[in-house]
Amino acid sequence: MAALEGDKTMNELATQFDVHPNQIKQGKDQLLDGMTDVFDDRPKAAKEPEIDVKSLHAKIGQLTLENDFSGEALGKAGLLGSANK
């Protein structure tokens, strides 16, 4: 915040806070870049969840096998309706 006030030079701030002047400059730049997000009126776009295609394919395969097995078992037991044979 002191870098934004502009009362002291980067070198004076670096000496006061015992850091390199580049760190003061980077911190100031990051703060200024972030301020646009804080005061932006536009609605933030919702982040799309990452989709794990591999696990979805595995789940589809598992459910297909279970469905096929259940259908065959019900068919053999004579419990499957005539429409599903």
C-alpha positions as CSV (number, residue, x, y, z in Angstrom):
1,M,0.0,0.0,0.0
2,A,2.9,2.3,0.7
3,A,4.1,2.0,-2.9
4,L,0.7,3.1,-4.1
5,E,0.7,6.2,-1.9
6,G,3.8,7.5,-3.7
7,D,5.3,9.3,-0.7
8,K,8.5,7.4,-0.9
9,T,10.7,6.0,-3.7
10,M,11.0,2.3,-4.4
11,N,14.5,2.3,-2.9
12,E,13.3,4.0,0.3
13,L,10.4,1.5,0.6
14,A,12.8,-1.4,-0.1
15,T,15.1,-0.2,2.7
16,Q,12.2,0.4,5.1
17,F,10.7,-3.1,4.5
18,D,14.0,-4.9,4.0
19,V,13.2,-6.2,0.5
20,H,14.5,-5.8,-3.0
21,P,13.1,-2.8,-5.0
22,N,11.9,-5.3,-7.7
23,Q,9.7,-7.0,-5.1
24,I,8.0,-3.6,-4.3
25,K,7.5,-3.0,-8.0
26,Q,6.0,-6.5,-8.6
27,G,3.7,-6.2,-5.6
28,K,2.5,-2.8,-6.8
29,D,1.9,-4.1,-10.3
30,Q,0.0,-7.2,-9.0
31,L,-2.2,-5.0,-6.8
32,L,-3.0,-2.6,-9.6
33,D,-3.8,-5.5,-12.0
34,G,-6.1,-7.0,-9.4
35,M,-7.9,-3.8,-8.7
36,T,-9.6,-4.0,-12.1
37,D,-11.2,-7.3,-11.0
38,V,-12.4,-5.8,-7.8
39,F,-14.2,-2.8,-9.3
40,D,-15.4,-4.5,-12.5
41,D,-19.2,-4.4,-12.9
42,R,-19.3,-7.3,-15.4
43,P,-20.6,-10.6,-14.0
44,K,-17.9,-13.2,-13.5
45,A,-18.2,-16.2,-15.8
46,A,-18.7,-19.4,-13.9
47,K,-15.8,-21.7,-14.1
48,E,-16.5,-24.9,-16.0
49,P,-15.7,-28.0,-13.9
50,E,-13.0,-30.1,-15.3
51,I,-14.4,-33.2,-16.9
52,D,-12.5,-36.5,-16.5
53,V,-13.4,-38.2,-19.7
54,K,-11.5,-41.4,-18.8
55,S,-13.5,-42.0,-15.6
56,L,-16.8,-41.2,-17.4
57,H,-16.0,-43.8,-20.1
58,A,-15.1,-46.3,-17.4
59,K,-18.4,-45.6,-15.7
60,I,-20.4,-46.0,-18.9
61,G,-18.6,-49.3,-19.6
62,Q,-19.4,-50.5,-16.1
63,L,-23.1,-49.6,-16.3
64,T,-23.4,-51.2,-19.8
65,L,-21.9,-54.5,-18.4
66,E,-24.2,-54.4,-15.4
67,N,-27.2,-53.7,-17.6
68,D,-26.4,-56.5,-20.0
69,F,-25.8,-58.9,-17.2
70,S,-29.1,-58.0,-15.5
71,G,-31.0,-58.2,-18.8
72,E,-29.6,-61.7,-19.5
73,A,-30.3,-62.9,-15.9
74,L,-33.9,-61.6,-16.0
75,G,-34.4,-63.2,-19.5
76,K,-33.2,-66.6,-18.3
77,A,-35.4,-66.4,-15.3
78,G,-38.4,-65.5,-17.5
79,L,-38.9,-62.2,-15.6
80,L,-38.1,-59.9,-18.5
81,G,-41.1,-58.4,-20.3
82,S,-41.7,-59.5,-23.9
83,A,-41.0,-55.9,-25.1
84,N,-37.4,-56.0,-23.8
85,K,-36.4,-59.4,-25.2
